[in-house]
Structure formats: structure tokens, C-alpha cells
Amino acid sequence: MNVLFECTYRNDRYFGLGLPADGEPLRLVPRGGVDLAGLLAEGAALPDAGTVAVPAHERHSVSFRPPLLPDSPGDAMVGGFMQTHNVKVDAETPAQPNWFLKGLGDVLRTSGEELRAPASSVALTEEAEVVLVYVTGDDRTPRYVGYGFGNDLTDIGRFRRHRGHLSYAKLCDAAVAPWLFLGEPPCHVTGHVRIERDGEPAWHGDFTTGTKALHYGLDDIVQGLFAFDALLAPGRVHYVYIGADRSSFHGGFRMADGDRVTLDFTSHGVTLSNTVRYASPAPGDAVCEGS
């Protein structure tokens, strides 16, 4: 299982290979001016020179980054598909799933960081998802380079209240694990969710995702998305969230400001943990200049 990750260590940028276990040393390669996204898109070999060993007791000095995240937020687009899973299929299921935009690269958060949502949110929920990563070449062709795992924080309450407000419901931060799996999208992913409030367990549940859980053909929906020239700026990195199983909202739980959400993608050894934070005022609290 080939895995790529990027990080910062002692103010320098590095990348590494493999899924590092907790408490083990890290072997890092200086990134320098290497275009990792471009090399992966071309199927070229990654450099392996000048390696640096980080001892286990210095792991706290390493800051992991979202995989292949460009330095300029505008060079990354974060979006995905909604209601894709078989468990959500009903008589009103459309022939093609709704696509949504969460934002540019600066909406991505790694484990340990806060996930921001509007204070006016109606009912937030976690969504444990597979995240596909594509890199658009100079010929404006998006090339799949790997997958990761994420949490598509969503104001499902707003969407339920007004089905036309999907675009607003998705404008919350998205969590993504730093590990990019360099292989085909996974068929079967299992795991569980834990939510804590004030340090105490508040809700837990299991989830199943992966391509076999989808009602739609993955190739069909991705090709439909990338048929739009407006998305195909050369060099752009796309993070595509492919939908989620049932969530804590469907289990009757209502998330609150300060809740900590941990997604354990058990089948793939990945854990993602973030605190939800209301980070913008409700519309009635806004203050206009000169008021």
C-alpha cells in the first residue's frame, strides 16, 4: 500500500512515503522545488535523496499538511457529490447526483485543527468520506493521482429545510487526513464515528463507504463533472468528496459548538479528529460600517 504525505519540520518542507505508525521515527525527503502533484500526474518517479530521519521523540515538531495542497489556495478546489450512497436511494433519486463546491484550498483542515461553520447553522453533521484527488495538467486534462479520507462537515438541517440551499449547507470547512493513498479508489471502507461534548462521550456510530456503496458509477459522475471547462485550469488540484453513509444526524444527534468529532477509518488505519467551531456571526449580528 503506497502512501504519500507532506509535512513541515523545523521550518522546512518535506514529503515521505508510507503510513507512519504513532510513536515511530519518520523518514523524510526534502521537498525543495519538487512539483509532487505534477510528478504524480505524469506517473514519474519521486525523488529519494537527502533523506532526514526524525526520531520518535521529535514527532511533535512535525506538522502534517493536506496532501498535495498548493501554496496558493486558489489553485485548489474542494467539492463533491451528495446523496450518492445506496442507503440514501429513494424514488426521488436523480439520474446524476448533485455536485457542490465547499471552497478553495483554504477550507481544508487536517486532524487536530478546528472545523469552522456559520453560527447560523441549522443542524450540523459529520460525513465520513473517501476523497479523490485529481491534478489538472497543462493540457487541461484532470488526472487521478490517489485518494484519502475526510470529513465533509455539512449543515444538513439547512438542506432539509430548503432543498435549494445545498450550496449554502456545504459552505463549512472540510477535514482531510494527510495521507494520500497512491492506488485505485477503495471498494470497501469501514469505520466508526465518536463525538465528544465537554470531554464526555456524546454519540457513536459505524459507517460503510467506498465505491461498492455507491448508487452511481464513479467513472460516470467524475467524467460528468470534468466535462465543464470552467473547472480545468492547468495546475489546479481537485479534492472530490464522493459522499457519505448515514451520519449522527440520521441517528437523532444534534451537534453543538465545541463538539469534537473523531472519524476512525478502521479498514485503512486512518484517524481524523477535529473540533467543530462556530466561526462567523449570525446574519442579525453583522455590523455595517457607519452604523
DRENDO-1510 file (C-alpha; in Angstrom, 1 decimal, always signed):
<recs>
REC; n; res; u; v; w
REC; 1; MET; +0.0; +0.0; +0.0 .
REC; 2; ASN; +1.8; +3.1; -1.2 .
REC; 3; VAL; +1.1; +6.3; +0.7 .
REC; 4; LEU; +2.5; +9.8; +0.3 .
REC; 5; PHE; +2.4; +12.5; +2.9 .
REC; 6; GLU; +3.7; +16.1; +3.2 .
REC; 7; CYS; +4.8; +18.0; +6.3 .
REC; 8; THR; +6.8; +20.8; +7.7 .
REC; 9; TYR; +9.7; +20.1; +10.1 .
REC; 10; ARG; +12.0; +22.8; +11.5 .
REC; 11; ASN; +10.5; +25.4; +9.1 .
REC; 12; ASP; +11.3; +23.3; +6.0 .
REC; 13; ARG; +9.0; +21.3; +3.7 .
REC; 14; TYR; +9.3; +17.6; +3.3 .
REC; 15; PHE; +7.5; +14.6; +2.0 .
REC; 16; GLY; +7.6; +10.9; +3.0 .
REC; 17; LEU; +6.3; +7.6; +1.9 .
REC; 18; GLY; +4.3; +5.0; +3.9 .
REC; 19; LEU; +1.7; +5.3; +6.6 .
REC; 20; PRO; +3.7; +6.1; +9.7 .
REC; 21; ALA; +2.6; +4.5; +13.0 .
REC; 22; ASP; +2.3; +6.5; +16.1 .
REC; 23; GLY; +5.5; +6.7; +18.1 .
REC; 24; GLU; +7.8; +5.6; +15.3 .
REC; 25; PRO; +10.6; +7.7; +13.7 .
REC; 26; LEU; +9.9; +9.4; +10.4 .
REC; 27; ARG; +12.0; +9.3; +7.2 .
REC; 28; LEU; +11.5; +12.5; +5.3 .
REC; 29; VAL; +12.7; +13.7; +1.9 .
REC; 30; PRO; +13.3; +17.5; +1.4 .
REC; 31; ARG; +10.7; +18.8; -1.0 .
REC; 32; GLY; +12.7; +21.8; -2.2 .
REC; 33; GLY; +11.2; +22.9; -5.6 .
REC; 34; VAL; +9.9; +19.4; -6.4 .
REC; 35; ASP; +6.4; +19.5; -8.0 .
REC; 36; LEU; +4.9; +16.4; -6.4 .
REC; 37; ALA; +1.5; +16.9; -7.9 .
REC; 38; GLY; +3.0; +17.2; -11.4 .
REC; 39; LEU; +5.2; +14.1; -11.0 .
REC; 40; LEU; +2.3; +12.0; -9.8 .
REC; 41; ALA; +0.1; +13.2; -12.6 .
REC; 42; GLU; +2.7; +12.2; -15.1 .
REC; 43; GLY; +3.4; +8.9; -13.4 .
REC; 44; ALA; +7.0; +9.9; -12.9 .
REC; 45; ALA; +9.3; +8.6; -10.1 .
REC; 46; LEU; +9.5; +10.7; -6.9 .
REC; 47; PRO; +13.0; +11.8; -5.8 .
REC; 48; ASP; +14.6; +9.9; -2.9 .
REC; 49; ALA; +17.7; +11.9; -2.0 .
REC; 50; GLY; +19.0; +13.8; +1.1 .
REC; 51; THR; +16.7; +12.0; +3.5 .
REC; 52; VAL; +16.2; +13.2; +7.0 .
REC; 53; ALA; +15.4; +11.0; +10.0 .
REC; 54; VAL; +13.1; +12.4; +12.6 .
REC; 55; PRO; +13.4; +10.5; +15.9 .
REC; 56; ALA; +10.2; +9.4; +17.6 .
REC; 57; HIS; +10.7; +12.0; +20.4 .
REC; 58; GLU; +10.6; +14.8; +17.9 .
REC; 59; ARG; +7.4; +13.8; +16.1 .
REC; 60; HIS; +5.7; +16.6; +17.9 .
REC; 61; SER; +7.7; +19.1; +15.8 .
REC; 62; VAL; +6.3; +17.7; +12.6 .
REC; 63; SER; +3.2; +19.4; +11.1 .
REC; 64; PHE; +1.4; +17.4; +8.5 .
REC; 65; ARG; -0.3; +19.1; +5.6 .
REC; 66; PRO; -3.3; +18.2; +3.4 .
REC; 67; PRO; -2.0; +16.0; +0.6 .
REC; 68; LEU; -0.7; +18.0; -2.5 .
REC; 69; LEU; -2.2; +21.2; -1.2 .
REC; 70; PRO; -0.9; +24.1; -3.4 .
REC; 71; ASP; +0.7; +27.1; -1.7 .
REC; 72; SER; -2.0; +29.4; -3.3 .
REC; 73; PRO; -5.5; +28.5; -2.1 .
REC; 74; GLY; -6.9; +29.5; -5.5 .
REC; 75; ASP; -5.0; +26.6; -7.1 .
REC; 76; ALA; -7.1; +24.0; -5.3 .
REC; 77; MET; -10.9; +23.3; -5.5 .
REC; 78; VAL; -12.8; +21.3; -2.8 .
REC; 79; GLY; -16.1; +19.9; -3.7 .
REC; 80; GLY; -18.0; +16.7; -4.1 .
REC; 81; PHE; -21.3; +14.8; -4.6 .
REC; 82; MET; -24.3; +14.5; -2.3 .
REC; 83; GLN; -26.6; +11.6; -1.7 .
REC; 84; THR; -24.5; +9.1; -3.6 .
REC; 85; HIS; -24.8; +6.0; -1.4 .
REC; 86; ASN; -27.2; +3.1; -1.8 .
REC; 87; VAL; -28.6; +3.6; +1.7 .
REC; 88; LYS; -29.9; +7.1; +0.6 .
REC; 89; VAL; -31.6; +6.0; -2.6 .
REC; 90; ASP; -35.3; +6.6; -2.9 .
REC; 91; ALA; -38.0; +7.3; -5.5 .
REC; 92; GLU; -36.7; +10.8; -6.0 .
REC; 93; THR; -33.0; +9.9; -6.6 .
REC; 94; PRO; -31.9; +11.8; -9.7 .
REC; 95; ALA; -30.0; +10.2; -12.6 .
REC; 96; GLN; -27.0; +12.3; -11.7 .
REC; 97; PRO; -26.1; +13.3; -8.1 .
REC; 98; ASN; -25.9; +16.9; -7.0 .
REC; 99; TRP; -22.4; +18.4; -7.1 .
REC; 100; PHE; -21.4; +21.0; -4.6 .
REC; 101; LEU; -18.5; +23.4; -4.0 .
REC; 102; LYS; -17.1; +23.7; -0.5 .
REC; 103; GLY; -14.5; +26.3; -1.4 .
REC; 104; LEU; -10.8; +26.7; -2.3 .
REC; 105; GLY; -7.8; +25.1; -0.7 .
REC; 106; ASP; -8.0; +27.1; +2.5 .
REC; 107; VAL; -11.2; +25.2; +3.6 .
REC; 108; LEU; -9.2; +22.1; +4.2 .
REC; 109; ARG; -8.1; +21.2; +7.7 .
REC; 110; THR; -6.0; +18.3; +9.0 .
REC; 111; SER; -6.5; +16.3; +12.2 .
REC; 112; GLY; -6.4; +18.5; +15.3 .
REC; 113; GLU; -7.5; +21.7; +13.6 .
REC; 114; GLU; -10.9; +23.3; +14.1 .
REC; 115; LEU; -13.7; +22.9; +11.5 .
REC; 116; ARG; -15.4; +26.3; +11.1 .
REC; 117; ALA; -19.2; +26.6; +10.4 .
REC; 118; PRO; -21.5; +29.6; +10.4 .
REC; 119; ALA; -23.2; +30.4; +13.7 .
REC; 120; SER; -26.5; +30.4; +11.8 .
REC; 121; SER; -26.2; +26.7; +11.0 .
REC; 122; VAL; -29.4; +24.8; +11.5 .
REC; 123; ALA; -28.1; +21.3; +12.2 .
REC; 124; LEU; -24.5; +20.3; +11.5 .
REC; 125; THR; -23.4; +16.8; +10.9 .
REC; 126; GLU; -20.2; +14.9; +10.1 .
REC; 127; GLU; -19.8; +13.0; +6.8 .
REC; 128; ALA; -17.1; +10.3; +6.7 .
REC; 129; GLU; -16.0; +10.1; +3.1 .
REC; 130; VAL; -13.4; +8.9; +0.6 .
REC; 131; VAL; -11.7; +11.9; -1.1 .
REC; 132; LEU; -10.4; +11.5; -4.6 .
REC; 133; VAL; -7.5; +13.8; -5.7 .
REC; 134; TYR; -7.0; +14.9; -9.3 .
REC; 135; VAL; -4.3; +17.1; -10.8 .
REC; 136; THR; -5.1; +19.1; -13.9 .
REC; 137; GLY; -2.3; +19.1; -16.5 .
REC; 138; ASP; -1.1; +21.8; -18.9 .
REC; 139; ASP; -3.4; +20.2; -21.5 .
REC; 140; ARG; -6.4; +20.9; -19.2 .
REC; 141; THR; -6.9; +17.2; -18.5 .
REC; 142; PRO; -7.6; +16.2; -14.9 .
REC; 143; ARG; -5.6; +13.1; -13.9 .
REC; 144; TYR; -6.4; +11.0; -10.9 .
REC; 145; VAL; -3.4; +10.6; -8.5 .
REC; 146; GLY; -4.8; +8.9; -5.4 .
REC; 147; TYR; -7.3; +9.0; -2.6 .
REC; 148; GLY; -7.6; +10.0; +1.0 .
REC; 149; PHE; -10.2; +10.2; +3.7 .
REC; 150; GLY; -12.1; +13.2; +5.1 .
REC; 151; ASN; -15.0; +14.7; +7.0 .
REC; 152; ASP; -17.4; +16.8; +4.9 .
REC; 153; LEU; -18.9; +18.9; +7.7 .
REC; 154; THR; -22.4; +19.8; +6.4 .
REC; 155; ASP; -25.4; +21.9; +7.6 .
REC; 156; ILE; -27.8; +19.1; +6.8 .
REC; 157; GLY; -30.5; +21.0; +8.7 .
REC; 158; ARG; -30.4; +23.9; +6.2 .
REC; 159; PHE; -30.6; +21.5; +3.3 .
REC; 160; ARG; -33.5; +19.6; +4.8 .
REC; 161; ARG; -35.3; +22.9; +5.5 .
REC; 162; HIS; -34.8; +24.1; +1.9 .
REC; 163; ARG; -33.6; +21.7; -0.8 .
REC; 164; GLY; -32.4; +24.5; -2.9 .
REC; 165; HIS; -29.9; +25.5; -0.2 .
REC; 166; LEU; -27.4; +22.7; -0.8 .
REC; 167; SER; -24.8; +25.2; -1.8 .
REC; 168; TYR; -25.1; +27.0; +1.5 .
REC; 169; ALA; -25.3; +23.8; +3.5 .
REC; 170; LYS; -21.9; +22.8; +2.2 .
REC; 171; LEU; -20.0; +26.0; +3.0 .
REC; 172; CYS; -18.3; +24.7; +6.1 .
REC; 173; ASP; -14.7; +23.6; +6.5 .
REC; 174; ALA; -13.7; +20.1; +5.4 .
REC; 175; ALA; -11.3; +17.8; +7.2 .
REC; 176; VAL; -8.8; +15.7; +5.3 .
REC; 177; ALA; -6.2; +13.2; +6.5 .
REC; 178; PRO; -2.7; +13.9; +5.3 .
REC; 179; TRP; -2.2; +10.5; +3.8 .
REC; 180; LEU; -2.6; +10.2; +0.0 .
REC; 181; PHE; -3.1; +6.5; -1.0 .
REC; 182; LEU; -1.5; +6.0; -4.4 .
REC; 183; GLY; -3.9; +3.5; -5.8 .
REC; 184; GLU; -7.3; +3.0; -7.2 .
REC; 185; PRO; -10.3; +4.3; -5.2 .
REC; 186; PRO; -11.2; +1.8; -2.4 .
REC; 187; CYS; -14.1; -0.6; -2.9 .
REC; 188; HIS; -14.9; -1.1; +0.7 .
REC; 189; VAL; -14.2; +1.2; +3.7 .
REC; 190; THR; -15.5; +0.7; +7.2 .
REC; 191; GLY; -15.1; +2.6; +10.4 .
REC; 192; HIS; -16.8; +4.4; +13.2 .
REC; 193; VAL; -17.6; +7.9; +14.5 .
REC; 194; ARG; -17.1; +9.2; +18.0 .
REC; 195; ILE; -18.4; +12.6; +19.1 .
REC; 196; GLU; -17.4; +14.1; +22.5 .
REC; 197; ARG; -19.0; +17.1; +24.2 .
REC; 198; ASP; -17.2; +18.8; +27.1 .
REC; 199; GLY; -14.8; +15.8; +27.1 .
REC; 200; GLU; -17.5; +13.2; +27.6 .
REC; 201; PRO; -18.8; +10.7; +25.0 .
REC; 202; ALA; -22.0; +12.1; +23.3 .
REC; 203; TRP; -22.6; +9.8; +20.3 .
REC; 204; HIS; -21.0; +7.0; +18.4 .
REC; 205; GLY; -21.9; +5.0; +15.3 .
REC; 206; ASP; -20.5; +2.9; +12.4 .
REC; 207; PHE; -20.2; +3.8; +8.7 .
REC; 208; THR; -19.5; +2.0; +5.5 .
REC; 209; THR; -18.3; +3.7; +2.3 .
REC; 210; GLY; -16.2; +3.0; -0.8 .
REC; 211; THR; -17.1; +2.5; -4.4 .
REC; 212; LYS; -19.3; -0.5; -3.8 .
REC; 213; ALA; -21.5; +1.5; -1.5 .
REC; 214; LEU; -22.3; +4.0; -4.3 .
REC; 215; HIS; -25.6; +4.0; -6.2 .
REC; 216; TYR; -23.8; +5.7; -9.1 .
REC; 217; GLY; -20.9; +4.6; -11.3 .
REC; 218; LEU; -17.9; +6.6; -10.1 .
REC; 219; ASP; -16.4; +7.0; -13.6 .
REC; 220; ASP; -19.7; +8.3; -14.9 .
REC; 221; ILE; -20.1; +11.0; -12.3 .
REC; 222; VAL; -16.5; +12.1; -12.4 .
REC; 223; GLN; -16.5; +12.4; -16.2 .
REC; 224; GLY; -19.7; +14.4; -16.0 .
REC; 225; LEU; -18.1; +16.8; -13.5 .
REC; 226; PHE; -14.9; +17.3; -15.5 .
REC; 227; ALA; -16.8; +17.9; -18.7 .
REC; 228; PHE; -17.0; +21.6; -17.6 .
REC; 229; ASP; -14.2; +23.7; -18.9 .
REC; 230; ALA; -14.5; +26.2; -16.1 .
REC; 231; LEU; -13.0; +23.6; -13.7 .
REC; 232; LEU; -10.0; +22.7; -15.8 .
REC; 233; ALA; -7.4; +25.4; -15.1 .
REC; 234; PRO; -3.9; +23.9; -15.6 .
REC; 235; GLY; -2.2; +23.0; -12.4 .
REC; 236; ARG; -5.4; +23.0; -10.3 .
REC; 237; VAL; -5.7; +20.3; -7.7 .
REC; 238; HIS; -9.2; +18.9; -7.1 .
REC; 239; TYR; -10.4; +17.3; -3.9 .
REC; 240; VAL; -13.6; +15.4; -4.7 .
REC; 241; TYR; -15.6; +14.1; -1.7 .
REC; 242; ILE; -17.7; +11.2; -3.1 .
REC; 243; GLY; -20.5; +11.0; -0.5 .
REC; 244; ALA; -21.3; +9.5; +2.9 .
REC; 245; ASP; -23.2; +6.8; +4.7 .
REC; 246; ARG; -25.7; +7.7; +7.3 .
REC; 247; SER; -24.4; +10.1; +10.0 .
REC; 248; SER; -25.0; +11.2; +13.5 .
REC; 249; PHE; -27.9; +13.5; +12.3 .
REC; 250; HIS; -29.7; +10.4; +11.0 .
REC; 251; GLY; -29.1; +8.8; +14.4 .
REC; 252; GLY; -31.0; +11.6; +16.1 .
REC; 253; PHE; -27.9; +13.5; +17.4 .
REC; 254; ARG; -27.6; +17.3; +17.1 .
REC; 255; MET; -24.1; +18.7; +17.0 .
REC; 256; ALA; -23.1; +21.8; +19.0 .
REC; 257; ASP; -20.3; +24.3; +19.0 .
REC; 258; GLY; -17.2; +22.8; +20.6 .
REC; 259; ASP; -18.1; +19.1; +19.9 .
REC; 260; ARG; -15.1; +17.0; +19.0 .
REC; 261; VAL; -15.6; +14.6; +16.1 .
REC; 262; THR; -13.3; +11.6; +15.5 .
REC; 263; LEU; -13.6; +9.5; +12.4 .
REC; 264; ASP; -11.8; +6.2; +12.6 .
REC; 265; PHE; -11.4; +4.7; +9.1 .
REC; 266; THR; -10.6; +1.4; +10.7 .
REC; 267; SER; -10.2; -0.6; +7.5 .
REC; 268; HIS; -7.4; +1.7; +6.3 .
REC; 269; GLY; -5.7; +2.6; +9.6 .
REC; 270; VAL; -6.6; +6.3; +9.4 .
REC; 271; THR; -8.0; +8.5; +12.2 .
REC; 272; LEU; -9.2; +12.1; +11.8 .
REC; 273; SER; -10.2; +14.2; +14.8 .
REC; 274; ASN; -11.4; +17.8; +14.8 .
REC; 275; THR; -13.4; +20.2; +17.0 .
REC; 276; VAL; -16.4; +22.0; +15.4 .
REC; 277; ARG; -16.4; +25.7; +15.9 .
REC; 278; TYR; -18.9; +28.4; +15.1 .
REC; 279; ALA; -16.7; +30.9; +13.5 .
REC; 280; SER; -18.9; +33.6; +11.9 .
REC; 281; PRO; -21.8; +35.7; +13.3 .
REC; 282; ALA; -25.4; +35.0; +12.6 .
REC; 283; PRO; -26.8; +37.4; +9.9 .
REC; 284; GLY; -28.6; +39.5; +12.5 .
REC; 285; ASP; -25.3; +40.1; +14.4 .
REC; 286; ALA; -23.5; +41.6; +11.5 .
REC; 287; VAL; -22.4; +45.3; +12.0 .
REC; 288; CYS; -22.3; +47.5; +8.9 .
REC; 289; GLU; -19.7; +50.2; +8.6 .
REC; 290; GLY; -21.0; +53.5; +9.8 .
REC; 291; SER; -23.8; +52.1; +11.9 .
</recs>
